């Protein structure tokens, strides 16, 4: 997969992260809150790891 296509997919994931944040703000989640919070933490970890592995300012040579 080309890096640009991968970056596009990662940006789609970043955009969908906000849906989890809004879900976490719901008062009636009950124990699902734990799962949503864990999903956010793991998503943030993976996004940070991607950013470290593929910095935006790094040029890609073919």
C-alpha positions as CSV (number, residue, x, y, z in Angstrom):
1,X,0.0,0.0,0.0
2,X,1.4,3.4,-0.9
3,X,2.1,5.8,2.0
4,X,-0.4,8.4,0.7
5,X,-3.2,5.8,0.7
6,X,-2.2,4.7,4.2
7,X,-2.2,8.3,5.4
8,X,-5.7,8.8,3.9
9,X,-7.0,5.8,5.8
10,X,-5.4,7.0,9.0
11,X,-7.1,10.4,8.5
12,X,-10.4,8.7,8.1
13,X,-9.8,6.9,11.5
14,X,-8.8,10.2,13.1
15,X,-12.1,11.8,11.9
16,X,-14.1,8.9,13.3
17,X,-12.4,9.2,16.7
18,X,-14.7,12.1,17.5
19,X,-17.7,9.7,17.4
20,X,-16.2,7.7,20.2
21,X,-15.6,10.9,22.2
22,X,-19.2,12.0,21.8
23,X,-20.3,8.5,22.8
24,X,-18.2,8.7,25.9
25,X,-20.0,11.9,26.9
26,X,-23.4,10.0,27.0
27,X,-24.6,9.7,30.6
28,X,-26.4,6.3,30.1
29,X,-23.5,4.2,28.9
30,X,-23.1,2.1,32.0
31,X,-20.3,-0.4,31.8
32,X,-19.9,0.2,28.1
33,X,-18.1,3.4,29.1
34,X,-15.1,1.2,30.1
35,X,-14.9,-0.3,26.6
36,X,-15.3,3.1,24.8
37,X,-12.6,4.6,27.0
38,X,-10.3,1.7,26.2
39,X,-11.0,1.9,22.5
40,X,-10.1,5.6,22.6
41,X,-6.9,4.9,24.5
42,X,-5.8,2.2,22.1
43,X,-6.8,4.4,19.1
44,X,-4.7,7.2,20.4
45,X,-1.7,4.9,21.0
46,X,-1.9,3.6,17.5
47,X,-2.3,7.0,15.9
48,X,0.7,8.3,17.9
49,X,2.7,5.2,16.8
50,X,1.8,5.9,13.2
51,X,2.8,9.5,13.5
52,X,6.2,8.5,14.9
53,X,6.8,5.9,12.2
54,X,5.6,8.1,9.4
55,X,6.2,11.8,10.3
56,X,4.2,14.2,8.1
57,X,7.3,16.2,7.3
58,X,9.3,13.2,6.2
59,X,9.8,12.8,2.5
60,X,9.2,9.4,0.9
61,X,11.6,8.3,-1.8
62,X,10.5,5.8,-4.3
